[in-house]
Amino acid sequence: MQTYWKVFGIGLQDTFVYRWNFLLRSLFSLVPLFATMLVWRTISEAQGNIGTYSFSEMVFYFVAVLIVETFASPTEDEWRIAAEIRDGQISAILIKPVNYLLYRLSLFVSYRFLYSLITLPVIGAVLWTASDQLRWPVHPQSWFMFALATMGSALIQFFIAFSLAMLAFWILEVSTIIFLLYSFEYFLSGHVFPLDLLPPTVLSLLKWTPFPYELYFPVQILLERLNSQEVLRGFLIQAAWVCITGLMARHLWTRGVRHYQGVGV
């Protein structure tokens, strides 16, 4: 574990070099947020409540989505891993007694940790701007469950990104596959709208996929829109998907290394 702690430190140093890029990226992420809020305000003024959401709850939903994204969503991890495989840089890791999956997970945690710290002022500004619309959880345990669900979200997203990057062992260019999956992920995770606006049958089927547990599930916990049974069921399914995606990432890495040829490296 000392090795991976040092990797975490190296990741902090590497990420800190791009601190201004992270800050600018977080600032520009506010543009779609405010545009989304304007769209839903227009809809709310035209027809009142949106499904079971008031306009205030809808604002809180998308602010919570921004918070979960900040703490849990990978930042180009799949591109970096795929580039290491494609360019032969992975050979330097293979000759070391290091678990590559844990190595990349340590870097991922360091990236998210420093990115979150750098973007805290931006998040604080958003919370202050929308303070009149926010309704924070009444029960203290909701914060703990939200943090736990966000950790599960981060692991699922990392393992999916890692698995996609592993395709670089077999395919020279993986960008098309990444964009294709992420287009589904962007829609089905609840990033565009709350998934409970979908027909109940569609939502019940969608809850068996990993995507709602990336954004929708943690946000619903923070909004306290789930009862205890729904929370427990959500955590069980999320934990199952953490295990499934983790095993898939490990399996693809093992198969990929056997297929890898570092000629001339």
Helices and strands as residue ranges (DSSP letters): H 2-16, H 19-28, H 30-47, H 55-72, H 77-86, H 91-94, H 100-129, H 141-166, G 167-169, H 175-188, G 195-197, H 200-206, G 211-213, H 216-222, H 228-259
